């Protein structure tokens, strides 16, 4: 399995596609002398998780004071059901090129705590402004649902996705990454919001009202917030694939507009519709199906990118054709994992790590080939190539 180039410690020759004689616009060579890698993303995540955790404690205290601890616990348990559905779907989307756990934890805490805190503060500010403007004045609930909530909530969630892009650029390669981070932020926000809605339903109307609220929010529309915020995540991912930089802000605003309009449409349909069930199946279900189709197509694109870029490394001697087939196809990965499970635990872990490292290597190569590489990209490439060699050594030992 180990090539001659690896055995003798030589740098791989560039693939035929990079021969200037054959390609007037060659992609950068696979191998470059790398500078020292940077670790800003992890430092950002640690600080971000700590800050978001502190905000989460404040949100929990607020909910406990308003609902009472027993009601808060019941609402939290029920809110775990739609949360589990969403996170399982996110995990399926993220299986091909998994995002780092620390980034996902930051995304979830941002949605569950920071975004909720922003929405609550803005809502309190609007109520106070109305009270000062007119004695006893209160905000219009329909206006809040269709205008205030979509703008404030989508902006609060979207800023979290944009922060991940800004501070963890190497883990934000394209639309699928944006989808995963946005869906995780939205899952966190929806969880806390469901706790509030479920708790309020139980406190105000008892078990019957709670049951109806759970069916509507927990079973009929668990992916609602995900669908909204994914618009922002996909747009940021497109901007990342096109080169990143300041231009991503424009893509962010474009995606935020789509997320806000979709959120407003959703809330408006629930607020003003006479036939909520009929509108659910004619408007909301088609939107969900469309989102599923887009997600499947994006995942297939990830598979194609992995196969194409690993084939370049194969041409340079780092993989055999059989290994590319094993690492870059769903069937190959299933067979490889099944084989590894019949071996030692060390080999099982090494096979999983080989698949992960090879996938990250392919997407690192994608950034290089697209002309988006920075100095740290080549250090990342060297580290991943070394990791692949070590994974192979464990598998063959």
N, C-alpha and C positions, 0 to 999 in steps of 0.2 A: 504493500500500500504506500510505502514511502518512496518518493521519487529520488532520482540521482541528485537533483539540485539540492534537495533537502539533506541528503546524506552527507554531502561534501560541504554544506554550509554556503553554497553559492547563491547569488541572487538570480531569480528566474529571468529568462529572456522574455522580452515583450512579445505579446501574442501577435499573430499575423495581421490582425485587424489594426494594429498600431504601427505597421510598417509605412513610413511616409511615402514610399514608392507606390504603395497600393491605395493609400487613403490620403488625399491632399489635406484633410483636416484631422490628423490623428488625435486620439484621446491621449491623455497623459499616461506615462508608463506605469505599469503595475507597482514597481518598486522604486522608492526614493529614500535617500538618507533622511531619517526622521528626526525632528527636534523633540524636545521633551514634551510629554503630554500634559494637558491641563485637567484639573479636577474640580472646576468651578460648579459644575452641575450638582455634585453631591453636597458640596458646602451649602449651596442655595437650598437644597432640599432639606437639610438638617435644620437650618434656620427657619425655613418656611414651615416645616412640620411643627416645630416648637411653638412658633407664633400662632399658627392655625389651631394647635391644641389648646393654647390659652384662651383663644377666642371661643373654642368649642365649650370650654368650661363655663364661660359667661352665658352662652346660648342655653346650655343645660340648666343653669341656675334660673334663667329667665323663664324657660318652659316649666320648670318645677314650681316656681312661684305662681305662675298663672294657672296651671292645670292641677297641681298637687302631685306628689310623688307617685301614689298608686295609679292615677290616671296616666301619668307620663310613662310609667312602666308598661301598662297595657298598650298604649299607643305605639311605643317603641317596638314591642314584640310583634304587633301586627304590621308595622312598617318594614320589618325584616323580610316579609314575604315578597313584596314587589322589588325590594332591594336585591334579594337573591336572584330573582329572574333577570334583572338588568345586568348584574355582575357576571352571571353565567354567560349571557350573550356577549358581554365585553370580553370575557376570557376566550370565547370561541373566535372572535375577531382577532384577538391579540396573539393567538397561538403560533402563527407563522413566524413573526419576528417580535418576540415578547419585549415589552417596555420594562425598564428597571422598576423594581418594586417601590423604591423610595419615591420615584416620580409619581407612581400611581397613588401612593399613600398621600402625597402632597395634594394631588388632584382631588381625591375624595374629601380630604379635610377642608380644602378650600371651598368645595361645594357645600359640604354639610355645615360648616361653621362660618367662614368669612363671608361667603355670598349671602347666606341667610342673615347674618348680622347687618350687612349693608342694606338689604331689603327692609329689615325691621327698623333701622335707623331712619331711612328715607320715609317709610310709612308713618313713623312717629312725627317726623318733621312736617309732613303734609297735614296730619291731623292738627298739630299745634298751629300751623299757619291758618288753617280754616277756622279754628277756634278764635284766633286773634282777629281775623278779618271780619268775622260775624259771630256774635255771641250765640253759642250753642250750635254753630255751624259744623257740619260733618262732611267729609268727602263723599262724592257720588260713587256708590259701589260699582256700578257698571263702568264708569270712567276709570276707576282704579283697575278693574279686571282687564279692560281692553287696551288701556294706554299705559298707566303707571306700571303695573306688574310686568308686562312684556319688556318695556324699556329698561327698567331698573334691574330686574332679575337677569335678563340676558347680558346686560353690560357687566354686572357683577360676576357672572359665571365666565363670560368670555375673557375678562381680564386675567382670570386664573389660567386659562389655556395659553394666552399670550405670554404670561410670565414663564410658563414652562418652556415655551419656544425660546424666549430671550435668554434664559439661564441654563438651558439644557439642549443647546442646538444640535449636538451630535446624536441625540436620541429622538430628533424630530425630523424625519426624512421626507415625509410626504403626507398625502391625504389620509391614509389609514392610521398613521400615528395621531394626526389631528382628531380623527374620529374616536380613537380609543381614549385619548386624554379628555376630550369634550364629554364623551359619554360617562366617564368616571366622575368628572366634576358634576355633571347633571344628576348622576345617581346619588351623590352625596346630598345635593340640594333637595332632591325629591324625597329622600329619606327623612330629613328634618322637617320638611313641609308636611309630609304624611303624618309624622308624629303629632304635629300641631293640629292638623285637620281631624285625625282620629280621636285625639284627646278631647278636642272641642266638641265633636259629635257625641262622644260618650257623656261628657259633662252636661251638655245642653239637652240631648234628646234620649239618652239611655241606649240600651243595647240595640234596639231596632234602628235608630238613626245611625249608630256606629256601623251596623251591618251593611246598610245601604251605601254609606260613604266608602266602606272598604271595597265593596263590589265595584263602584264607579272608579275609584282612584287606584285601588290595589290590583284589580283583575282586568278591568276594561282598558285602562290607560296607564300601565306602569312605565311605558316608554315615552310618555308625552314630553317630559323635560329633555330626555335624551334626543328626541327628534329635533327639538328647537336648537339646542346648543351645538349639536353636530354640524349645523350649517356654519357656525363660526369656526369649529375645529377643522372642517374640510377646507374652508377658505384659507385658513392659516397654513394648512398642509400644502395647498397648491402654491401659495406664496413661497413656502420653504423649498419646494421642488424647483421653482423658477429662479432661485438664487438667493432668497432670504433678503437680509438688509432692510432698509427703510421701507421698501416696497411692500413688505409684509403687513405694515400698518394699514395700507390701502385695502389689501385683501381681508384683513381683520374687520375693517369697517363695512366692507361689502357683505361678508358673512354675518356680521352682527345685524345688519339690516334685514337679511333673510330670516335670521332667527327671531327677530322681533316681530316681523310681519306674520310669520307662521304661528308664533305664540299668541299674537293678537287674534288671528283667525280662529285658533283653537278655543281661546277663552270667549271670544264673541259668539261662537257657535253654541257654547254651553250656556251663555248668558241670555241670548235673544231667541234661541231656537224654540219653536213650539213642539217639534218632534225630535227630541234629543237622541232617541235610539236610531231613528231613521237617518239623521244627520251623521251619527257616529259611523254607520256602515257605508254611507255614501261619500263622506269627506275624510274622516279621520282614518278609517281602515285603508283606503287607497293610498293615503300619505305614508302610512306605515309600510305597506307592501312596496311602494316605490323606494323607500329607504332601505329595505332589505335587499332589493335588487341591486341598488348602487353598492351596498356593502359587499355582496357576493362578487360583483365585477371588480371591485378594488382589491379584494383578496386574490382573485385570479391574476390580476396584474402583478401583485407581489410575487407570486409563484414564477411568473415569466421573468421578472427582473432577477430573481435568485438564480434561475437556471442559466440565463444569459451571462451574468457576471461570473458565476463559478466556472462556466465553460472557458472564460478568458484565463482564469487561473489554471485550468486544466491544460490549456495550450502552452502555458509557461512552465508546466511540470509540477504544479502543486497538488493536483488531483488527477485521478484516472477518470475515464468516461463513466465507468460503473459507479464511482463515488459521487459524481455529479448527479447521476440518476437517483442514487440513494438519498442525497442530501437536498435535492431541489424538486422532488415530486412528493405529493402526499402519500402515494402508494409506497414509494421507496422509504419514506420515513417510518411508516407503519411497520414495514418488514424489518427495518433496522432496529426499531424499539422492541419488537417481538423477539428478535434474535438476542438482543442484549439482556432481556428479562430472564432468558434461560442460562445466562452466564453468571458471573460473580456480581455482587452489588457495586463494586468499583467499576466494572465494565458497563453496567447499566447507567450509572451516573455519568461516566465518560461519554457514552453514546449520546445522552441528552445534551451534554455540554458541547460535543462536537457539532451537533445539529444547530445549536444556538449560536456558537462561534462562527460557523460557516455562513449562517444567514446574516449575521451582523457584518461579516466580511463582505458579503455580496452587496449589501446596501452601502457600506463604506466605499466600495469600488464604484457604485452607482454615482455617489457624490463626486468622486474623482473624475469619472468619465463625463459627467455633465458639466465639468468645469467649476464646481462649487466647493472644491477642497480648500481648506485652510491648512496652516502648518500642522495643527494638532491632528488633522485627518490622517496624515501619513504615519504619525506615531501610533495612532489607533490601528491602522492597517498592519503595521509591524507587530504590534501586540497580539492582534487576532491571528496572524499567520503563525506566530510562536505558539499560541494557544491551541491551534489546530494540530500542530506537530506533537504537542504534549498529549492532547486527547488521543491521537493515534497511538502514541507510545503505550498509554495505559490499556487501550483496547487490544493491542498486540502482545502485551506482556503476559 
